[in-house]
Structures are given as C-alpha cells and as structure tokens.
Amino acid sequence: LQPELVPAFVDADAARVGAYRVLLVADRDGAVAWDVVQAGGPSMVRFGAPANADLSAALDAAVAGVAGGGDPRAGAGLGALNVRYVVVAADGRSQELERALAEQPALEPLPSGDGRVYSVSSWLPRAAVLPTAVAATLETTGDPGDTRALERNALTHSSDASYGGLARDPGVVVLGEVGTRWEARAGGGRLQREALTLPLGEGVDVPAWTLDRPARVEIAPTGVMGHRVVLALQALLALALVSLALRPPGFTQRREVRQRARTLPRQLAEAAPAHTDRPDATPPQETNV
C-alpha cells in the first residue's frame, strides 16, 4: 500500500550484489509491527502469497531481540538472514524504538528524510561461501562481523529459485533461505548438509554445506536438480524424433542407393544407342570383299 515507504537508494545495490531483504518496522501503540520485502519495496505481487514459516519465525525472533533490547548482537542476526536494510516508517517512529535500534552495533543509521534507514553491517548474500572462521563466529555469536569483503563470494540467483556460481575458496556454503528442503552440489557430487545454528530465540538452523576445495557450486530445492535431468533427457529425445522425421537413417539411404546400382546397367543397355560420337571411341571397321 505504500511503495514509496522504501527510499530509492535502498534498491541501488541489487544490481551489484544480488537479491536481499529489507525489514520494515514500526511502533504501533507500543507493539513493534514488522514485514520483510524485497529491495524494491512493497509490492502487490506478494499479496496473498504464502510465507515461509521457518523464515518468519527466525525474523520474528531477531526483531524481538532488537526491539526488546538487552542483546546487542540481535541486529547482527538480521544480516545472516539476508536483511541488508532496516526501514522505519515516518509514522511508526518512537523514542523507544529508535533507542533500541541505536543500541545495535550492526545497525548503521543512514540519512533518509522523514523515516529512518539503517544499514546492516553483518549482511550476508542470500547464498555465499564463508571462510570457516567466519562461519564459526556466526554460529557462536550470531554475528559474522563486517562482511563487506564477502560480497565477492556471493552465488548468483537464477529464475528457478536456485543459486550457483564459482566458489574461489573453500569454506562453508551458507544459504539465507531458512528451511530443510535444499540440496547443494559441487564438482559433480552432492555436498553434505551441516547444521549451522544461529542463536536467535531458541536457535535457528540455517542451511549450510562444507566445501573442501574451490569448485562450481549449485544450490536448489530438493528435487529440482533431478527434475532438470529429466527435462534434459526429454529435450534430447524430442530432438532425436524430429531428426528422424526430417532425415531418415543413413542405412536406409544406402540400401536404396545399392538397389538403384543393381538395376542401372540393364536400363543403360536398353537405352544405349547403336553408336557413339565420343572422339575416343573405336570407329566401326569395314571389310572389302
């Protein structure tokens, strides 16, 4: 209903770093209301779409930690869930909410007119390869630290809800899509899933896989990769059928050629002239009696 709620500069990074989430918060009579949108802001396309229950629970725990105060690392947990910016509506500001946001070291205030915008310094790409030490710190404290140097490790998001890219260094593959129905492959084999638990509320399990060496990594919902193989085989079969329809097999053509070769001499004998005008032909001989 308020697409102008998110400032235009919030969407400026999407082309460079890929998809990220924006957290909208407001104080409504002492209760903190929140929603999560894409970089471009609210959209009616999302109206009525089912929400991811695991992701909603994780974000709710993070927002509760931020708004409730007392946990200076709660804001850093937002970054692990791919939240890059926090936006407070102009009509949803309160001293209590702004004080709670100011106590979070991971939230850096930005100039934004009537509302307030905070940049999340611990933001992680939606799918990325983290160094092992950073992943361990993230699991222990919920705060991976300043992650601006990790933007180059992001995996690209494709149109079919999968992620892929070249991992330049070994580490831990982390996916900001909270849930259990994901699988990862690298170097032609499936990666072993690990439990990376963030200290948000009672703990949030984030999909993670160990990558032992640099390789091309692909993450997709469970069953999507097998579905791709089936589609590829179906496409090859369709191409083969079209090829057979337009061009018969070679052995059929060769058999027809051999059949013509066997009948060709008799046809030539029946149609051959009595003499020839070829210059190298032997002229007919005459005998004088």
C-alpha positions in Angstrom: 0.0 0.0 0.0 3.0 2.3 0.5 5.5 1.6 -2.3 7.2 4.9 -1.5 8.0 3.8 2.0 11.4 2.4 1.0 13.8 5.1 -0.3 15.1 4.7 -3.9 18.7 4.4 -2.8 17.9 1.2 -0.9 17.3 -0.6 -4.2 20.5 0.7 -5.7 22.7 -2.2 -4.6 20.6 -5.0 -6.0 22.2 -5.0 -9.5 25.6 -5.3 -7.9 25.3 -7.7 -5.0 22.1 -9.6 -5.9 18.9 -10.1 -4.1 18.5 -9.0 -0.5 15.7 -8.4 2.0 14.5 -5.1 3.6 13.0 -5.2 7.1 10.1 -2.7 7.7 9.4 -1.9 11.3 7.0 0.5 13.1 5.9 1.2 16.6 2.1 0.7 16.7 0.9 1.7 20.2 3.8 0.1 22.0 3.9 -3.0 19.8 6.5 -3.4 17.1 5.0 -4.5 13.8 7.3 -5.7 11.0 7.3 -7.0 7.5 10.0 -8.1 5.0 10.1 -7.0 1.4 12.5 -7.3 -1.5 14.9 -4.5 -2.3 12.4 -2.7 -4.5 10.0 -2.2 -1.6 6.4 -3.4 -1.0 4.6 -4.9 -4.0 1.0 -6.2 -4.6 2.5 -9.2 -6.3 3.2 -10.7 -2.8 -0.4 -10.2 -1.7 -1.9 -13.5 -0.7 1.4 -15.4 -1.3 2.1 -18.0 1.5 5.0 -17.0 3.8 7.9 -19.3 4.7 7.0 -20.3 8.3 10.7 -21.0 9.2 11.9 -17.7 7.9 9.1 -15.8 9.5 9.9 -17.4 12.9 13.6 -16.6 12.5 12.9 -13.0 11.6 10.4 -12.6 14.4 13.0 -13.8 16.9 15.5 -11.4 15.6 13.1 -8.4 15.7 12.1 -9.3 19.2 15.7 -9.3 20.2 16.3 -5.9 18.6 13.1 -4.2 19.9 13.3 -5.8 23.4 16.9 -4.6 24.0 19.4 -6.3 26.2 21.1 -8.2 23.3 23.5 -6.1 21.4 24.0 -8.9 18.8 20.4 -9.3 17.9 20.7 -6.9 15.0 23.6 -8.8 13.6 21.4 -11.9 13.3 19.3 -10.0 10.7 22.3 -9.9 8.4 22.6 -13.7 8.4 19.0 -13.8 7.2 19.9 -11.7 4.2 18.4 -8.4 5.6 20.5 -5.6 4.2 18.5 -2.6 5.3 16.0 -1.8 8.1 13.5 0.9 7.4 11.3 2.7 10.0 8.3 4.5 8.6 7.9 8.2 9.5 4.5 7.5 11.2 6.0 4.5 13.0 8.8 6.2 14.8 9.0 6.3 18.6 11.7 7.2 21.1 11.7 3.7 22.5 12.1 2.0 19.1 14.8 4.4 18.0 16.7 3.9 21.3 16.5 0.1 20.8 17.8 0.3 17.2 20.6 2.7 18.3 21.9 0.1 20.8 22.6 -2.4 18.0 26.2 -2.0 16.7 25.4 -3.9 13.5 22.8 -1.3 12.5 24.3 1.9 11.0 21.9 4.8 10.6 21.7 6.5 7.2 20.2 9.9 6.2 16.7 9.2 4.8 14.4 12.2 5.3 11.3 11.7 7.4 11.8 8.0 8.1 14.9 6.2 9.3 17.0 3.7 7.4 19.7 1.5 8.9 22.3 -0.5 7.0 23.1 -3.9 8.4 26.9 -4.3 8.5 26.7 -8.0 9.1 24.6 -8.6 5.9 25.3 -11.8 4.1 24.4 -12.5 0.5 21.4 -14.8 0.0 23.8 -17.6 -0.8 27.5 -17.3 -0.2 30.7 -19.2 0.7 32.1 -18.1 4.0 35.6 -18.8 5.3 35.5 -21.4 8.0 36.5 -19.0 10.8 33.7 -16.6 9.8 31.1 -19.4 9.8 32.3 -20.5 13.3 31.9 -17.0 14.6 28.5 -16.7 13.1 27.3 -19.9 14.7 28.8 -19.0 18.1 27.7 -15.3 18.4 25.2 -14.8 15.5 27.4 -12.0 14.3 29.8 -12.8 11.3 31.4 -9.3 11.7 31.9 -6.8 8.9 31.0 -8.8 5.8 31.6 -6.3 3.0 34.7 -8.2 1.8 32.5 -11.3 1.4 30.2 -9.8 -1.3 32.5 -11.3 -3.9 31.7 -14.8 -2.6 28.0 -14.5 -3.4 26.3 -17.1 -5.6 24.0 -15.9 -8.3 20.3 -16.3 -8.0 18.5 -17.7 -11.1 14.9 -17.6 -12.1 14.0 -21.1 -10.9 14.8 -20.4 -7.2 18.3 -21.9 -7.4 21.7 -20.4 -6.8 25.0 -21.1 -8.4 28.5 -19.8 -9.1 32.2 -20.4 -8.8 33.5 -20.7 -5.3 37.0 -19.3 -5.4 38.0 -20.5 -1.9 37.0 -23.5 0.3 34.7 -22.8 3.2 31.1 -23.2 4.3 28.3 -22.6 1.9 25.5 -20.7 3.7 22.0 -20.1 2.4 19.7 -17.4 3.7 16.6 -19.4 2.8 15.7 -21.0 6.1 14.1 -24.4 5.6 15.1 -28.0 5.2 14.3 -28.8 1.5 17.5 -27.7 -0.1 20.5 -29.6 -1.6 23.9 -28.5 -2.9 26.2 -29.9 -5.4 29.8 -29.2 -6.3 32.3 -30.9 -8.7 29.6 -33.3 -9.9 28.8 -34.6 -6.4 26.3 -33.8 -3.6 27.6 -31.8 -0.6 27.0 -33.0 2.9 24.5 -30.8 4.7 25.5 -29.4 8.1 23.6 -27.8 11.0 24.6 -24.2 11.3 22.5 -22.9 14.2 22.2 -19.2 14.9 21.5 -18.0 18.4 18.1 -16.3 17.5 15.4 -17.0 20.1 15.8 -20.8 20.7 18.1 -21.2 17.8 17.6 -21.1 14.0 19.0 -23.7 11.7 20.4 -22.2 8.6 21.2 -24.4 5.6 24.9 -24.9 5.3 27.3 -27.3 3.5 31.1 -27.8 3.8 33.1 -27.1 0.6 36.6 -28.7 0.7 38.1 -27.1 -2.4 37.3 -24.4 -5.0 34.6 -25.5 -7.3 31.4 -24.5 -9.0 28.5 -24.7 -6.5 24.8 -25.1 -7.2 22.1 -24.9 -4.6 18.5 -25.8 -5.5 15.3 -27.0 -3.7 15.3 -30.8 -3.2 14.1 -32.5 -6.4 14.8 -29.6 -8.7 18.2 -31.0 -9.9 16.7 -34.4 -10.7 13.8 -32.6 -12.5 16.4 -30.8 -14.6 17.9 -34.1 -15.7 14.5 -35.4 -16.7 13.8 -32.3 -18.7 17.2 -32.5 -20.5 16.6 -36.2 -21.4 13.1 -35.3 -22.7 14.6 -32.5 -24.8 17.2 -34.8 -26.3 14.5 -37.4 -27.1 12.4 -34.8 -28.8 15.3 -33.6 -30.9 16.1 -37.2 -31.9 12.5 -37.8 -33.0 12.4 -34.6 -35.0 15.7 -35.5 -36.7 14.4 -39.0 -37.6 11.3 -37.4 -39.1 13.1 -34.9 -41.2 16.1 -37.1 -42.2 15.8 -40.9 -42.4 18.6 -43.0 -41.0 21.7 -43.4 -43.2 21.4 -47.2 -43.7 18.0 -46.8 -45.4 19.5 -44.3 -47.8 22.5 -46.6 -48.6 20.2 -49.6 -49.2 18.2 -47.5 -51.7 21.4 -46.5 -53.5 22.5 -50.1 -53.8 19.2 -51.2 -55.2 19.5 -48.5 -57.9 23.0 -49.6 -58.7 21.9 -53.1 -59.4 19.2 -52.1 -61.9 21.1 -49.3 -63.5 23.2 -51.4 -66.0 20.2 -53.1 -67.6 18.4 -49.8 -68.0 21.5 -48.4 -69.7 21.7 -51.5 -72.0 18.1 -51.0 -73.1 18.5 -47.3 -73.7 22.1 -47.3 -75.1 22.5 -46.0 -78.8 24.0 -48.2 -81.5 27.0 -45.9 -81.9 28.6 -43.1 -80.1 30.1 -39.8 -81.2 32.8 -39.8 -78.5 36.1 -38.9 -80.1 38.0 -41.7 -78.2 35.6 -44.4 -79.3 36.8 -47.0 -81.8 35.2 -46.4 -85.2 33.4 -49.3 -86.9 35.6 -51.4 -89.2 34.6 -52.1 -92.9 35.7 -55.2 -94.8 36.1 -55.1 -98.6 35.5 -58.3 -100.4 
